[in-house]
Amino acid sequence: MRNLLFLLVGCPLLLFLLDGCKDKTDDCQCRSLEDCVNGQCILQENAYYINNQGVKAHYLYHGVVKGNTCVDSLIFTVNLSNPNPLTQFGLYANVPPWGLYNVAPSLVSKISDKEYVIGSGVTICRQNGKELYASSIHCIIEPDSVLMNIRFREWFDTDDVYVDSCKVTLYH
């Protein structure tokens, strides 16, 4: 009788207590670039989200552009060890209607081991019915930050004039 009482009361109680000791990492509802650590979602190294769209890259910088109507948040990726100069750099911006979009800058010139001019012919923003692209991006790359001067041109502009520019510091 005692064994039966233990089976009816003790076993369910023991299972309840063991379930309470279960690892809480199963409780996380993390996004794809996050890991569950001690019940909290933690962003993975070299990953960043803008508007719930994430980027993970070899070496990543991010920041907010102040006072520019064309771009607001940017993610910049660098992999200078990549032998293909077309894929050494990435510049992600929120470009409606596509969302987070790599405007795929390529190397224009190398000034020094930490200073580069890159450019893109891909639309980085639309404003007032015009499409702008980051034709010239002067970058000074440090281990913890990138100083960036971006100059924009308008698509189909035959005058070849910069129509806007901004300076931004992105952080690792």
Accessible surface in RSA format (square Angstrom, percent):
REM  Atomic radii and reference values for relative SASA: ProtOr
REM  Chains: A
REM  Algorithm: Lee & Richards
REM  Probe-radius: 1.40
REM  Slices: 20
REM RES _ NUM      All-atoms   Total-Side   Main-Chain    Non-polar    All polar
REM                ABS   REL    ABS   REL    ABS   REL    ABS   REL    ABS   REL
RES MET A   1   191.82  99.3 145.76  96.5  46.06 109.7 132.95 113.0  58.87  78.0
RES ARG A   2   208.27  87.4 199.39 101.6   8.88  21.1  75.37 103.0 132.90  80.5
RES ASN A   3   121.25  83.6 119.00 115.0   2.25   5.4  28.49  68.6  92.76  89.7
RES LEU A   4    96.47  53.7  93.95  67.2   2.52   6.3  95.11  66.8   1.37   3.7
RES LEU A   5   110.33  61.4 108.38  77.5   1.94   4.9 109.79  77.1   0.53   1.4
RES PHE A   6   118.83  59.4 112.30  69.6   6.53  17.0 118.29  71.7   0.54   1.6
RES LEU A   7   104.95  58.4  95.71  68.5   9.24  23.2  95.71  67.2   9.24  24.9
RES LEU A   8   119.02  66.3 102.61  73.4  16.41  41.2 103.95  73.0  15.07  40.6
RES VAL A   9    88.79  58.4  83.28  75.4   5.51  13.3  86.68  75.3   2.11   5.7
RES GLY A  10    15.33  18.9   0.00   N/A  15.33  18.9  13.09  35.9   2.23   5.0
RES CYS A  11    41.85  31.7  40.92  45.6   0.93   2.2  16.05  40.7  25.80  27.8
RES PRO A  12    73.78  53.8  64.16  58.5   9.62  35.0  68.61  56.6   5.17  32.1
RES LEU A  13   100.86  56.2  96.55  69.1   4.31  10.8 100.09  70.3   0.77   2.1
RES LEU A  14    93.89  52.3  92.88  66.4   1.01   2.5  93.00  65.3   0.89   2.4
RES LEU A  15   120.95  67.4 116.09  83.1   4.85  12.2 116.47  81.8   4.48  12.0
RES PHE A  16   147.91  74.0 139.84  86.6   8.07  21.0 145.77  88.4   2.15   6.1
RES LEU A  17   101.35  56.4  96.95  69.4   4.40  11.1  98.82  69.4   2.53   6.8
RES LEU A  18   106.17  59.1  97.82  70.0   8.35  21.0  98.24  69.0   7.92  21.3
RES ASP A  19    87.70  61.4  77.12  76.8  10.58  25.0  22.09  52.0  65.61  65.4
RES GLY A  20    51.25  63.2   0.00   N/A  51.25  63.2  33.28  91.3  17.97  40.2
RES CYS A  21   106.64  80.7  73.94  82.5  32.70  76.8  31.24  79.1  75.40  81.3
RES LYS A  22   109.63  53.5  96.66  59.3  12.96  30.9  61.04  54.9  48.58  51.8
RES ASP A  23    92.11  64.5  77.71  77.3  14.40  34.1  41.34  97.3  50.77  50.6
RES LYS A  24   116.43  56.8 113.89  69.9   2.54   6.1  74.53  67.1  41.90  44.6
RES THR A  25    44.47  31.6  37.76  38.3   6.71  16.0  27.41  36.8  17.06  25.8
RES ASP A  26   100.23  70.2  72.21  71.9  28.02  66.3  24.78  58.3  75.45  75.2
RES ASP A  27    90.88  63.7  65.01  64.7  25.87  61.2  31.12  73.2  59.75  59.6
RES CYS A  28    24.83  18.8   2.68   3.0  22.15  52.0   7.35  18.6  17.47  18.8
RES GLN A  29   170.68  95.4 137.60 100.6  33.08  78.8  58.25 124.0 112.43  85.3
RES CYS A  30    43.17  32.7  10.33  11.5  32.84  77.2  10.67  27.0  32.51  35.1
RES ARG A  31    98.58  41.4  87.55  44.6  11.03  26.3  52.72  72.1  45.86  27.8
RES SER A  32   101.14  85.5  66.50  88.7  34.64  79.8  57.92 123.3  43.22  60.5
RES LEU A  33    28.95  16.1  28.95  20.7   0.00   0.0  28.95  20.3   0.00   0.0
RES GLU A  34    28.15  16.2  18.32  13.9   9.83  23.4   0.00   0.0  28.15  23.0
RES ASP A  35    71.72  50.2  68.15  67.8   3.58   8.5  21.24  50.0  50.48  50.3
RES CYS A  36    35.75  27.0  14.77  16.5  20.99  49.3  14.77  37.4  20.99  22.6
RES VAL A  37    72.02  47.4  67.47  61.1   4.55  11.0  69.82  60.7   2.21   6.0
RES ASN A  38   133.95  92.4 106.79 103.2  27.16  65.4  31.92  76.8 102.03  98.6
RES GLY A  39    33.48  41.3   0.00   N/A  33.48  41.3   8.44  23.2  25.04  56.1
RES GLN A  40   121.61  68.0 117.56  85.9   4.05   9.6  32.13  68.4  89.48  67.9
RES CYS A  41    50.96  38.5  25.89  28.9  25.07  58.9  12.26  31.1  38.70  41.7
RES ILE A  42    82.67  47.0  80.50  60.0   2.17   5.2  82.17  59.2   0.50   1.4
RES LEU A  43    70.15  39.1  50.77  36.3  19.38  48.7  50.77  35.7  19.38  52.1
RES GLN A  44    42.71  23.9  33.65  24.6   9.07  21.6  12.78  27.2  29.94  22.7
RES GLU A  45   141.73  81.4 122.59  92.7  19.15  45.6  53.31 103.1  88.42  72.2
RES ASN A  46    35.78  24.7  25.01  24.2  10.77  25.9   5.53  13.3  30.25  29.2
RES ALA A  47     7.43   6.8   0.00   0.0   7.43  16.9   0.00   0.0   7.43  19.7
RES TYR A  48    61.12  28.5  61.12  34.8   0.00   0.0  23.90  18.0  37.22  45.9
RES TYR A  49    32.27  15.1  18.36  10.4  13.91  36.2  17.18  12.9  15.09  18.6
RES ILE A  50    15.19   8.6  10.58   7.9   4.60  11.1  15.11  10.9   0.08   0.2
RES ASN A  51   102.89  71.0  69.79  67.4  33.11  79.7  32.28  77.7  70.61  68.2
RES ASN A  52   116.06  80.0  91.92  88.8  24.14  58.1  22.12  53.2  93.94  90.8
RES GLN A  53    73.40  41.0  69.34  50.7   4.06   9.7  31.04  66.1  42.36  32.1
RES GLY A  54    33.70  41.6   0.00   N/A  33.70  41.6   1.40   3.8  32.30  72.3
RES VAL A  55    12.41   8.2   8.11   7.3   4.30  10.4  12.41  10.8   0.00   0.0
RES LYS A  56   110.62  54.0  80.72  49.5  29.91  71.2  62.19  56.0  48.43  51.6
RES ALA A  57    26.16  24.1  10.43  16.1  15.73  35.8  22.69  32.0   3.47   9.2
RES HIS A  58   112.65  61.6  90.43  62.9  22.21  56.8  62.06  64.0  50.58  58.9
RES TYR A  59    71.19  33.2  71.15  40.5   0.04   0.1  55.05  41.4  16.14  19.9
RES LEU A  60     5.75   3.2   4.48   3.2   1.27   3.2   4.48   3.1   1.27   3.4
RES TYR A  61     2.67   1.2   2.67   1.5   0.00   0.0   0.00   0.0   2.67   3.3
RES HIS A  62    51.63  28.2  50.67  35.2   0.96   2.5  29.69  30.6  21.93  25.5
RES GLY A  63    12.46  15.4   0.00   N/A  12.46  15.4  10.51  28.8   1.95   4.4
RES VAL A  64    92.75  61.0  78.28  70.9  14.46  34.9  78.28  68.0  14.46  39.2
RES VAL A  65     6.89   4.5   0.00   0.0   6.89  16.6   0.17   0.1   6.72  18.2
RES LYS A  66   180.27  87.9 156.97  96.3  23.30  55.5 104.40  94.0  75.86  80.8
RES GLY A  67    91.20 112.5   0.00   N/A  91.20 112.5  45.40 124.6  45.80 102.6
RES ASN A  68    21.10  14.6   3.27   3.2  17.83  42.9   3.02   7.3  18.08  17.5
RES THR A  69   123.64  87.9  88.86  90.1  34.78  82.9  86.46 116.1  37.18  56.2
RES CYS A  70    12.81   9.7   0.00   0.0  12.81  30.1   0.62   1.6  12.19  13.1
RES VAL A  71     8.04   5.3   1.39   1.3   6.66  16.0   7.92   6.9   0.13   0.3
RES ASP A  72    80.53  56.4  77.70  77.3   2.83   6.7  30.90  72.7  49.62  49.5
RES SER A  73    25.66  21.7  25.28  33.7   0.38   0.9   4.54   9.7  21.12  29.6
RES LEU A  74     0.24   0.1   0.00   0.0   0.24   0.6   0.00   0.0   0.24   0.7
RES ILE A  75     0.00   0.0   0.00   0.0   0.00   0.0   0.00   0.0   0.00   0.0
RES PHE A  76     0.00   0.0   0.00   0.0   0.00   0.0   0.00   0.0   0.00   0.0
RES THR A  77    15.07  10.7  14.98  15.2   0.09   0.2   4.40   5.9  10.68  16.1
RES VAL A  78    10.95   7.2   9.15   8.3   1.80   4.3  10.00   8.7   0.95   2.6
RES ASN A  79    38.34  26.4  37.21  36.0   1.13   2.7   9.21  22.2  29.13  28.2
RES LEU A  80    70.98  39.5  50.45  36.1  20.53  51.6  50.78  35.7  20.20  54.4
RES SER A  81    94.93  80.2  60.46  80.7  34.47  79.4  56.99 121.3  37.94  53.2
RES ASN A  82    38.99  26.9  33.73  32.6   5.26  12.7   6.63  16.0  32.36  31.3
RES PRO A  83   127.94  93.2  96.62  88.1  31.31 113.8 108.34  89.4  19.60 121.8
RES ASN A  84    64.79  44.7  59.94  57.9   4.85  11.7  22.73  54.7  42.06  40.7
RES PRO A  85    66.89  48.8  66.88  61.0   0.01   0.0  66.88  55.2   0.01   0.1
RES LEU A  86   121.67  67.8 110.11  78.8  11.56  29.1 110.11  77.3  11.56  31.1
RES THR A  87    77.71  55.3  60.43  61.3  17.28  41.2  61.31  82.4  16.39  24.8
RES GLN A  88    25.38  14.2  23.85  17.4   1.53   3.6   0.12   0.2  25.27  19.2
RES PHE A  89     7.79   3.9   0.12   0.1   7.67  20.0   1.76   1.1   6.02  17.2
RES GLY A  90     2.47   3.1   0.00   N/A   2.47   3.1   2.47   6.8   0.00   0.0
RES LEU A  91     0.00   0.0   0.00   0.0   0.00   0.0   0.00   0.0   0.00   0.0
RES TYR A  92    48.59  22.7  48.59  27.6   0.00   0.0  16.68  12.5  31.91  39.3
RES ALA A  93     0.82   0.8   0.82   1.3   0.00   0.0   0.82   1.2   0.00   0.0
RES ASN A  94    48.71  33.6  34.84  33.7  13.87  33.4   2.64   6.3  46.07  44.5
RES VAL A  95     0.00   0.0   0.00   0.0   0.00   0.0   0.00   0.0   0.00   0.0
RES PRO A  96    84.69  61.7  80.84  73.7   3.86  14.0  84.00  69.4   0.69   4.3
RES PRO A  97   111.74  81.4  76.20  69.5  35.55 129.2  83.82  69.2  27.92 173.5
RES TRP A  98   116.36  46.7  91.80  44.4  24.56  57.7  73.50  39.2  42.86  69.5
RES GLY A  99    17.26  21.3   0.00   N/A  17.26  21.3  16.37  44.9   0.90   2.0
RES LEU A 100    24.21  13.5   5.15   3.7  19.06  47.9   5.15   3.6  19.06  51.3
RES TYR A 101    81.18  37.9  79.17  45.0   2.00   5.2  40.26  30.3  40.92  50.4
RES ASN A 102    51.71  35.7  40.14  38.8  11.57  27.9  14.29  34.4  37.42  36.2
RES VAL A 103     0.05   0.0   0.05   0.0   0.00   0.0   0.05   0.0   0.00   0.0
RES ALA A 104    55.73  51.2  41.86  64.6  13.87  31.5  43.16  60.8  12.57  33.3
RES PRO A 105     0.06   0.0   0.00   0.0   0.06   0.2   0.00   0.0   0.06   0.4
RES SER A 106    35.67  30.1  35.67  47.6   0.00   0.0   7.74  16.5  27.93  39.1
RES LEU A 107    60.66  33.8  36.59  26.2  24.07  60.5  36.59  25.7  24.07  64.8
RES VAL A 108    97.35  64.1  66.79  60.5  30.56  73.6  70.45  61.2  26.90  73.0
RES SER A 109    48.80  41.2  42.80  57.1   5.99  13.8  38.97  83.0   9.83  13.8
RES LYS A 110   117.41  57.3  86.98  53.4  30.43  72.4  45.22  40.7  72.18  76.9
RES ILE A 111    96.63  55.0  64.60  48.1  32.03  77.2  69.63  50.1  27.00  73.3
RES SER A 112    48.12  40.7  38.43  51.3   9.68  22.3  44.34  94.4   3.77   5.3
RES ASP A 113   116.62  81.7 100.41  99.9  16.21  38.3  36.98  87.0  79.65  79.4
RES LYS A 114    98.37  48.0  97.44  59.8   0.93   2.2  63.41  57.1  34.97  37.2
RES GLU A 115    40.44  23.2  40.44  30.6   0.00   0.0   0.27   0.5  40.16  32.8
RES TYR A 116     9.82   4.6   9.82   5.6   0.00   0.0   4.37   3.3   5.45   6.7
RES VAL A 117    28.82  19.0  28.82  26.1   0.00   0.0  28.82  25.0   0.00   0.0
RES ILE A 118     0.00   0.0   0.00   0.0   0.00   0.0   0.00   0.0   0.00   0.0
RES GLY A 119     7.20   8.9   0.00   N/A   7.20   8.9   5.17  14.2   2.03   4.5
RES SER A 120    10.48   8.9   0.10   0.1  10.38  23.9   6.73  14.3   3.75   5.3
RES GLY A 121    41.23  50.8   0.00   N/A  41.23  50.8  24.23  66.5  17.00  38.1
RES VAL A 122    49.82  32.8  46.10  41.7   3.72   9.0  49.75  43.2   0.07   0.2
RES THR A 123    11.25   8.0   8.49   8.6   2.76   6.6   2.17   2.9   9.09  13.7
RES ILE A 124     0.24   0.1   0.02   0.0   0.22   0.5   0.02   0.0   0.22   0.6
RES CYS A 125     5.33   4.0   5.33   5.9   0.00   0.0   5.32  13.5   0.00   0.0
RES ARG A 126   104.21  43.8  78.05  39.8  26.16  62.3  45.33  62.0  58.88  35.7
RES GLN A 127    48.24  27.0  40.51  29.6   7.73  18.4  24.99  53.2  23.25  17.6
RES ASN A 128   140.31  96.8 100.30  96.9  40.01  96.3  34.72  83.6 105.60 102.1
RES GLY A 129    88.11 108.7   0.00   N/A  88.11 108.7  44.41 121.9  43.70  97.9
RES LYS A 130   100.81  49.2  97.62  59.9   3.19   7.6  48.73  43.9  52.08  55.5
RES GLU A 131    61.04  35.0  57.28  43.3   3.76   9.0  12.60  24.4  48.44  39.5
RES LEU A 132     3.50   1.9   3.50   2.5   0.00   0.0   3.50   2.5   0.00   0.0
RES TYR A 133    38.38  17.9  38.38  21.8   0.00   0.0  11.47   8.6  26.91  33.2
RES ALA A 134     0.09   0.1   0.01   0.0   0.07   0.2   0.01   0.0   0.07   0.2
RES SER A 135    20.08  17.0   5.70   7.6  14.38  33.1   4.73  10.1  15.35  21.5
RES SER A 136    14.04  11.9  13.73  18.3   0.30   0.7   6.87  14.6   7.17  10.0
RES ILE A 137     0.00   0.0   0.00   0.0   0.00   0.0   0.00   0.0   0.00   0.0
RES HIS A 138    57.05  31.2  56.22  39.1   0.83   2.1  36.96  38.1  20.10  23.4
RES CYS A 139     0.00   0.0   0.00   0.0   0.00   0.0   0.00   0.0   0.00   0.0
RES ILE A 140    46.66  26.6  46.66  34.8   0.00   0.0  46.66  33.6   0.00   0.0
RES ILE A 141    21.06  12.0  15.46  11.5   5.60  13.5  15.46  11.1   5.60  15.2
RES GLU A 142    50.84  29.2  49.64  37.6   1.20   2.9  20.45  39.6  30.39  24.8
RES PRO A 143   105.24  76.7  95.39  87.0   9.85  35.8 102.79  84.9   2.45  15.2
RES ASP A 144    96.77  67.8  93.85  93.4   2.93   6.9  37.81  89.0  58.97  58.8
RES SER A 145    16.09  13.6  16.09  21.5   0.00   0.0   2.91   6.2  13.18  18.5
RES VAL A 146     0.01   0.0   0.00   0.0   0.01   0.0   0.01   0.0   0.00   0.0
RES LEU A 147    87.02  48.5  85.30  61.0   1.72   4.3  85.74  60.2   1.27   3.4
RES MET A 148     5.23   2.7   0.00   0.0   5.23  12.5   1.56   1.3   3.67   4.9
RES ASN A 149    47.41  32.7  45.15  43.6   2.26   5.4   8.60  20.7  38.81  37.5
RES ILE A 150     0.00   0.0   0.00   0.0   0.00   0.0   0.00   0.0   0.00   0.0
RES ARG A 151    94.36  39.6  94.36  48.1   0.00   0.0  16.96  23.2  77.41  46.9
RES PHE A 152     0.00   0.0   0.00   0.0   0.00   0.0   0.00   0.0   0.00   0.0
RES ARG A 153    46.93  19.7  46.93  23.9   0.00   0.0   3.13   4.3  43.80  26.5
RES GLU A 154    42.13  24.2  39.14  29.6   2.99   7.1   1.56   3.0  40.57  33.1
RES TRP A 155    90.28  36.2  85.07  41.2   5.22  12.2  84.05  44.8   6.23  10.1
RES PHE A 156   186.91  93.5 150.99  93.5  35.92  93.5 163.79  99.3  23.12  66.2
RES ASP A 157    45.94  32.2  21.85  21.7  24.09  57.0  12.10  28.5  33.85  33.8
RES THR A 158   135.94  96.7 101.35 102.7  34.59  82.4  81.39 109.3  54.55  82.5
RES ASP A 159   107.07  75.0  83.83  83.4  23.24  55.0  16.16  38.0  90.91  90.7
RES ASP A 160    91.94  64.4  75.79  75.4  16.15  38.2  27.25  64.1  64.69  64.5
RES VAL A 161    79.75  52.5  76.02  68.8   3.73   9.0  79.40  69.0   0.34   0.9
RES TYR A 162    75.26  35.1  56.60  32.2  18.66  48.6  43.50  32.7  31.76  39.2
RES VAL A 163    70.16  46.2  34.01  30.8  36.15  87.1  41.31  35.9  28.86  78.3
RES ASP A 164    43.75  30.6  33.30  33.1  10.45  24.7  15.16  35.7  28.59  28.5
RES SER A 165    60.46  51.1  45.09  60.2  15.37  35.4   9.05  19.3  51.42  72.0
RES CYS A 166    13.78  10.4   4.67   5.2   9.11  21.4  13.78  34.9   0.00   0.0
RES LYS A 167   160.48  78.3 138.74  85.1  21.73  51.7  82.09  73.9  78.39  83.5
RES VAL A 168    11.88   7.8   2.26   2.0   9.62  23.2   9.44   8.2   2.45   6.6
RES THR A 169    45.33  32.2  35.05  35.5  10.27  24.5  14.54  19.5  30.78  46.5
RES LEU A 170     0.00   0.0   0.00   0.0   0.00   0.0   0.00   0.0   0.00   0.0
RES TYR A 171   125.62  58.6 125.62  71.5   0.00   0.0  90.62  68.1  35.00  43.1
RES HIS A 172    93.24  51.0  48.03  33.4  45.21 115.7  40.39  41.6  52.84  61.5
END  Absolute sums over single chains surface
CHAIN  1 A    10742.6       8626.2       2116.3       6192.8       4549.8
END  Absolute sums over all chains
TOTAL         10742.6       8626.2       2116.3       6192.8       4549.8
